[in-house]
Amino acid sequence: MKENTAQINPNWLDDPNWLKKTGGDALDMTLRDHFAGLAMQALLSNPDYSSPDNVLAESANLIADAMLKERNK
């Protein structure tokens, strides 16, 4: 991912709702997680898609791995 160069409010940690505003645990999200989420969103956007959750997650992770492999060429 490109480095985020946007200015942030230096007092953001003083806000008790900062976890909600930053995505909470998403702070540890990897590029693979991001790609898998995008793949999952694309798979679910197909109205004919029907598969158990574990197959959906497996498929999304396989797509994410392929995207990372292609990116690293």
The first five atom37 places (N, CA, C, CB, O) and aatype in JSON, in Angstrom:
{
  "aatype": [12, 11, 6, 2, 16, 0, 5, 9, 2, 14, 2, 17, 10, 3, 3, 14, 2, 17, 10, 11, 11, 16, 7, 7, 3, 0, 10, 3, 12, 16, 10, 1, 3, 8, 13, 0, 7, 10, 0, 12, 5, 0, 10, 10, 15, 2, 14, 3, 18, 15, 15, 14, 3, 2, 19, 10, 0, 6, 15, 0, 2, 10, 9, 0, 3, 0, 12, 10, 11, 6, 1, 2, 11],
  "atom_mask": [
    [1, 1, 1, 1, 1],
    [1, 1, 1, 1, 1],
    [1, 1, 1, 1, 1],
    [1, 1, 1, 1, 1],
    [1, 1, 1, 1, 1],
    [1, 1, 1, 1, 1],
    [1, 1, 1, 1, 1],
    [1, 1, 1, 1, 1],
    [1, 1, 1, 1, 1],
    [1, 1, 1, 1, 1],
    [1, 1, 1, 1, 1],
    [1, 1, 1, 1, 1],
    [1, 1, 1, 1, 1],
    [1, 1, 1, 1, 1],
    [1, 1, 1, 1, 1],
    [1, 1, 1, 1, 1],
    [1, 1, 1, 1, 1],
    [1, 1, 1, 1, 1],
    [1, 1, 1, 1, 1],
    [1, 1, 1, 1, 1],
    [1, 1, 1, 1, 1],
    [1, 1, 1, 1, 1],
    [1, 1, 1, 0, 1],
    [1, 1, 1, 0, 1],
    [1, 1, 1, 1, 1],
    [1, 1, 1, 1, 1],
    [1, 1, 1, 1, 1],
    [1, 1, 1, 1, 1],
    [1, 1, 1, 1, 1],
    [1, 1, 1, 1, 1],
    [1, 1, 1, 1, 1],
    [1, 1, 1, 1, 1],
    [1, 1, 1, 1, 1],
    [1, 1, 1, 1, 1],
    [1, 1, 1, 1, 1],
    [1, 1, 1, 1, 1],
    [1, 1, 1, 0, 1],
    [1, 1, 1, 1, 1],
    [1, 1, 1, 1, 1],
    [1, 1, 1, 1, 1],
    [1, 1, 1, 1, 1],
    [1, 1, 1, 1, 1],
    [1, 1, 1, 1, 1],
    [1, 1, 1, 1, 1],
    [1, 1, 1, 1, 1],
    [1, 1, 1, 1, 1],
    [1, 1, 1, 1, 1],
    [1, 1, 1, 1, 1],
    [1, 1, 1, 1, 1],
    [1, 1, 1, 1, 1],
    [1, 1, 1, 1, 1],
    [1, 1, 1, 1, 1],
    [1, 1, 1, 1, 1],
    [1, 1, 1, 1, 1],
    [1, 1, 1, 1, 1],
    [1, 1, 1, 1, 1],
    [1, 1, 1, 1, 1],
    [1, 1, 1, 1, 1],
    [1, 1, 1, 1, 1],
    [1, 1, 1, 1, 1],
    [1, 1, 1, 1, 1],
    [1, 1, 1, 1, 1],
    [1, 1, 1, 1, 1],
    [1, 1, 1, 1, 1],
    [1, 1, 1, 1, 1],
    [1, 1, 1, 1, 1],
    [1, 1, 1, 1, 1],
    [1, 1, 1, 1, 1],
    [1, 1, 1, 1, 1],
    [1, 1, 1, 1, 1],
    [1, 1, 1, 1, 1],
    [1, 1, 1, 1, 1],
    [1, 1, 1, 1, 1]
  ],
  "atom_positions": [
    [[0.84, -1.18, 0.0], [0.0, 0.0, 0.0], [0.88, 1.24, 0.0], [-0.95, 0.0, 1.21], [1.99, 1.24, 0.54]],
    [[0.38, 2.27, -0.6], [1.12, 3.51, -0.58], [1.08, 4.09, 0.82], [0.57, 4.51, -1.61], [0.11, 3.93, 1.56]],
    [[2.16, 4.78, 1.16], [2.21, 5.41, 2.47], [1.19, 6.53, 2.53], [3.62, 5.94, 2.77], [1.04, 7.31, 1.59]],
    [[0.48, 6.6, 3.64], [-0.51, 7.65, 3.83], [0.22, 8.89, 4.32], [-1.62, 7.2, 4.84], [0.79, 8.89, 5.41]],
    [[0.19, 9.95, 3.52], [0.9, 11.17, 3.89], [-0.05, 12.26, 4.4], [1.69, 11.69, 2.71], [0.36, 13.4, 4.59]],
    [[-1.3, 11.89, 4.61], [-2.27, 12.88, 5.08], [-1.97, 13.3, 6.51], [-3.71, 12.33, 4.98], [-1.51, 12.49, 7.32]],
    [[-2.22, 14.54, 6.8], [-2.04, 15.05, 8.15], [-3.12, 14.47, 9.07], [-2.08, 16.6, 8.17], [-4.27, 14.32, 8.66]],
    [[-2.74, 14.14, 10.29], [-3.73, 13.67, 11.25], [-3.75, 14.61, 12.45], [-3.44, 12.22, 11.69], [-2.78, 15.33, 12.7]],
    [[-4.82, 14.59, 13.15], [-4.95, 15.4, 14.34], [-4.06, 14.78, 15.42], [-6.45, 15.49, 14.81], [-4.26, 13.62, 15.78]],
    [[-3.08, 15.53, 15.96], [-2.19, 14.95, 16.96], [-2.88, 14.58, 18.27], [-1.07, 15.91, 17.25], [-2.31, 13.87, 19.1]],
    [[-4.1, 15.05, 18.47], [-4.84, 14.77, 19.69], [-5.82, 13.61, 19.53], [-5.58, 16.0, 20.14], [-6.7, 13.43, 20.38]],
    [[-5.69, 12.83, 18.46], [-6.67, 11.79, 18.19], [-6.71, 10.74, 19.29], [-6.38, 11.13, 16.87], [-7.77, 10.16, 19.52]],
    [[-5.61, 10.48, 19.97], [-5.62, 9.47, 21.03], [-6.39, 9.94, 22.27], [-4.2, 9.11, 21.41], [-6.8, 9.13, 23.1]],
    [[-6.57, 11.24, 22.39], [-7.32, 11.78, 23.53], [-8.82, 11.55, 23.37], [-7.04, 13.27, 23.69], [-9.57, 11.69, 24.33]],
    [[-9.25, 11.21, 22.17], [-10.66, 10.99, 21.89], [-11.04, 9.57, 22.33], [-10.98, 11.21, 20.37], [-10.45, 8.61, 21.83]],
    [[-12.0, 9.41, 23.25], [-12.37, 8.07, 23.73], [-12.95, 7.18, 22.63], [-13.35, 8.18, 24.86], [-13.01, 5.96, 22.81]],
    [[-13.38, 7.74, 21.52], [-13.97, 6.96, 20.43], [-12.97, 6.7, 19.31], [-15.19, 7.67, 19.87], [-13.38, 6.35, 18.2]],
    [[-11.67, 6.86, 19.57], [-10.69, 6.75, 18.48], [-10.69, 5.38, 17.82], [-9.31, 7.04, 19.0], [-10.45, 5.29, 16.62]],
    [[-10.95, 4.31, 18.58], [-10.97, 2.99, 17.95], [-12.08, 2.88, 16.92], [-11.14, 1.9, 19.01], [-11.9, 2.26, 15.88]],
    [[-13.23, 3.48, 17.21], [-14.33, 3.44, 16.26], [-13.99, 4.23, 15.0], [-15.61, 3.99, 16.9], [-14.38, 3.86, 13.89]],
    [[-13.25, 5.33, 15.18], [-12.93, 6.19, 14.06], [-11.81, 5.63, 13.18], [-12.54, 7.57, 14.56], [-11.72, 5.98, 12.01]],
    [[-10.97, 4.77, 13.73], [-9.84, 4.25, 12.98], [-10.06, 2.83, 12.48], [-8.6, 4.29, 13.82], [-9.19, 2.29, 11.8]],
    [[-11.16, 2.23, 12.78], [-11.42, 0.87, 12.35], [-11.05, -0.15, 13.4], [0.0, 0.0, 0.0], [-11.15, -1.35, 13.15]],
    [[-10.63, 0.3, 14.58], [-10.33, -0.63, 15.66], [-9.24, -1.61, 15.3], [0.0, 0.0, 0.0], [-8.11, -1.21, 15.02]],
    [[-9.56, -2.89, 15.3], [-8.58, -3.93, 15.02], [-8.07, -3.9, 13.59], [-9.16, -5.27, 15.31], [-7.1, -4.59, 13.27]],
    [[-8.68, -3.13, 12.73], [-8.22, -3.03, 11.34], [-6.85, -2.37, 11.26], [-9.23, -2.26, 10.49], [-6.23, -2.35, 10.2]],
    [[-6.38, -1.82, 12.35], [-5.05, -1.22, 12.35], [-3.99, -2.26, 12.0], [-4.74, -0.6, 13.71], [-2.93, -1.9, 11.49]],
    [[-4.25, -3.54, 12.27], [-3.31, -4.61, 11.98], [-3.58, -5.29, 10.64], [-3.36, -5.64, 13.08], [-3.01, -6.35, 10.36]],
    [[-4.43, -4.7, 9.82], [-4.8, -5.29, 8.54], [-3.58, -5.33, 7.61], [-5.95, -4.51, 7.89], [-2.84, -4.35, 7.5]],
    [[-3.4, -6.47, 6.96], [-2.33, -6.62, 5.99], [-2.86, -6.35, 4.59], [-1.7, -8.03, 6.07], [-4.07, -6.25, 4.37]],
    [[-1.94, -6.23, 3.65], [-2.36, -6.05, 2.26], [-3.12, -7.29, 1.78], [-1.13, -5.79, 1.35], [-4.06, -7.18, 1.0]],
    [[-2.71, -8.47, 2.26], [-3.42, -9.71, 1.91], [-4.86, -9.65, 2.43], [-2.7, -10.94, 2.49], [-5.79, -10.04, 1.72]],
    [[-5.04, -9.18, 3.66], [-6.39, -9.02, 4.22], [-7.23, -8.09, 3.37], [-6.31, -8.5, 5.66], [-8.41, -8.35, 3.1]],
    [[-6.61, -7.0, 2.94], [-7.32, -6.01, 2.13], [-7.75, -6.63, 0.79], [-6.43, -4.77, 1.88], [-8.9, -6.5, 0.37]],
    [[-6.8, -7.32, 0.13], [-7.12, -7.96, -1.14], [-8.21, -9.03, -0.96], [-5.87, -8.59, -1.74], [-9.11, -9.14, -1.79]],
    [[-8.13, -9.81, 0.11], [-9.13, -10.84, 0.37], [-10.51, -10.22, 0.58], [-8.74, -11.69, 1.6], [-11.51, -10.75, 0.11]],
    [[-10.56, -9.1, 1.28], [-11.83, -8.41, 1.5], [-12.43, -7.92, 0.19], [0.0, 0.0, 0.0], [-13.64, -8.01, -0.02]],
    [[-11.57, -7.38, -0.68], [-12.07, -6.93, -1.99], [-12.57, -8.1, -2.82], [-10.96, -6.18, -2.75], [-13.59, -8.01, -3.49]],
    [[-11.83, -9.22, -2.77], [-12.24, -10.4, -3.51], [-13.57, -10.94, -2.98], [-11.16, -11.49, -3.44], [-14.44, -11.32, -3.75]],
    [[-13.71, -10.96, -1.67], [-14.95, -11.44, -1.06], [-16.13, -10.55, -1.46], [-14.81, -11.5, 0.48], [-17.22, -11.04, -1.75]],
    [[-15.89, -9.26, -1.47], [-16.94, -8.32, -1.86], [-17.36, -8.58, -3.31], [-16.46, -6.85, -1.69], [-18.55, -8.56, -3.63]],
    [[-16.38, -8.82, -4.18], [-16.69, -9.09, -5.59], [-17.47, -10.39, -5.73], [-15.41, -9.15, -6.42], [-18.44, -10.46, -6.48]],
    [[-17.05, -11.43, -5.02], [-17.76, -12.7, -5.09], [-19.2, -12.55, -4.62], [-17.04, -13.77, -4.25], [-20.12, -13.09, -5.23]],
    [[-19.4, -11.83, -3.53], [-20.75, -11.68, -2.98], [-21.64, -10.75, -3.8], [-20.67, -11.16, -1.57], [-22.86, -10.76, -3.65]],
    [[-21.02, -9.94, -4.67], [-21.83, -9.03, -5.49], [-22.55, -9.78, -6.62], [-20.95, -7.93, -6.08], [-23.45, -9.23, -7.26]],
    [[-22.16, -11.03, -6.85], [-22.82, -11.85, -7.86], [-24.11, -12.4, -7.25], [-21.88, -13.0, -8.36], [-24.05, -13.18, -6.3]],
    [[-25.27, -12.02, -7.79], [-26.53, -12.48, -7.21], [-26.71, -14.0, -7.28], [-27.69, -11.81, -7.91], [-27.51, -14.56, -6.53]],
    [[-25.97, -14.66, -8.17], [-26.07, -16.12, -8.29], [-25.08, -16.85, -7.4], [-25.87, -16.53, -9.72], [-25.06, -18.08, -7.38]],
    [[-24.27, -16.11, -6.66], [-23.25, -16.77, -5.83], [-23.93, -17.46, -4.66], [-22.21, -15.74, -5.32], [-24.73, -16.87, -3.93]],
    [[-23.6, -18.71, -4.49], [-24.13, -19.49, -3.38], [-23.08, -20.49, -2.95], [-25.47, -20.21, -3.77], [-22.76, -21.42, -3.68]],
    [[-22.53, -20.28, -1.76], [-21.49, -21.16, -1.28], [-21.39, -21.03, 0.23], [-20.14, -20.84, -1.95], [-21.72, -19.98, 0.78]],
    [[-20.95, -22.08, 0.91], [-20.76, -21.97, 2.36], [-19.7, -20.92, 2.69], [-20.36, -23.34, 2.95], [-18.83, -20.62, 1.88]],
    [[-19.79, -20.36, 3.88], [-18.88, -19.3, 4.3], [-17.41, -19.71, 4.21], [-19.19, -18.88, 5.71], [-16.57, -18.91, 3.81]],
    [[-17.1, -20.96, 4.58], [-15.7, -21.37, 4.55], [-15.16, -21.42, 3.12], [-15.53, -22.74, 5.22], [-13.98, -21.15, 2.9]],
    [[-16.0, -21.77, 2.16], [-15.57, -21.79, 0.76], [-15.38, -20.36, 0.26], [-16.6, -22.54, -0.13], [-14.45, -20.08, -0.49]],
    [[-16.25, -19.48, 0.67], [-16.12, -18.07, 0.32], [-14.8, -17.52, 0.84], [-17.31, -17.25, 0.89], [-14.06, -16.88, 0.09]],
    [[-14.49, -17.76, 2.09], [-13.25, -17.26, 2.68], [-12.03, -17.88, 2.01], [-13.23, -17.56, 4.19], [-11.06, -17.18, 1.73]],
    [[-12.08, -19.18, 1.74], [-10.98, -19.85, 1.04], [-10.76, -19.25, -0.34], [-11.24, -21.36, 0.92], [-9.63, -18.97, -0.73]],
    [[-11.84, -19.06, -1.06], [-11.75, -18.49, -2.41], [-11.17, -17.08, -2.37], [-13.13, -18.47, -3.08], [-10.31, -16.73, -3.18]],
    [[-11.63, -16.27, -1.43], [-11.14, -14.9, -1.31], [-9.65, -14.9, -0.99], [-11.92, -14.14, -0.23], [-8.9, -14.08, -1.54]],
    [[-9.21, -15.79, -0.11], [-7.78, -15.84, 0.24], [-6.94, -16.35, -0.92], [-7.57, -16.73, 1.46], [-5.82, -15.88, -1.11]],
    [[-7.45, -17.3, -1.7], [-6.72, -17.76, -2.89], [-6.55, -16.63, -3.9], [-7.46, -18.95, -3.54], [-5.49, -16.48, -4.5]],
    [[-7.61, -15.84, -4.08], [-7.53, -14.7, -4.99], [-6.52, -13.68, -4.46], [-8.93, -14.04, -5.17], [-5.72, -13.14, -5.22]],
    [[-6.56, -13.42, -3.15], [-5.61, -12.47, -2.55], [-4.18, -12.95, -2.74], [-5.91, -12.28, -1.05], [-3.3, -12.15, -3.06]],
    [[-3.94, -14.24, -2.54], [-2.59, -14.79, -2.72], [-2.13, -14.63, -4.17], [-2.56, -16.27, -2.31], [-0.97, -14.31, -4.43]],
    [[-3.04, -14.86, -5.11], [-2.7, -14.7, -6.52], [-2.37, -13.25, -6.85], [-3.85, -15.2, -7.42], [-1.46, -12.96, -7.63]],
    [[-3.12, -12.34, -6.25], [-2.87, -10.91, -6.47], [-1.49, -10.52, -5.92], [-3.97, -10.05, -5.81], [-0.76, -9.77, -6.57]],
    [[-1.14, -11.02, -4.75], [0.16, -10.72, -4.17], [1.28, -11.33, -5.0], [0.23, -11.23, -2.74], [2.33, -10.71, -5.19]],
    [[1.08, -12.55, -5.49], [2.09, -13.21, -6.31], [2.34, -12.4, -7.59], [1.65, -14.66, -6.67], [3.48, -12.17, -7.98]],
    [[1.26, -11.97, -8.2], [1.38, -11.17, -9.43], [2.06, -9.83, -9.14], [-0.01, -10.93, -10.06], [2.88, -9.35, -9.92]],
    [[1.72, -9.25, -8.04], [2.29, -7.95, -7.63], [3.79, -8.03, -7.41], [1.61, -7.43, -6.36], [4.52, -7.07, -7.66]],
    [[4.26, -9.17, -6.93], [5.68, -9.34, -6.58], [6.54, -9.79, -7.75], [5.82, -10.33, -5.46], [7.74, -10.03, -7.57]],
    [[5.97, -9.91, -8.94], [6.77, -10.31, -10.11], [7.74, -9.23, -10.49], [5.87, -10.64, -11.31], [8.5, -9.39, -11.45]]
  ]
}
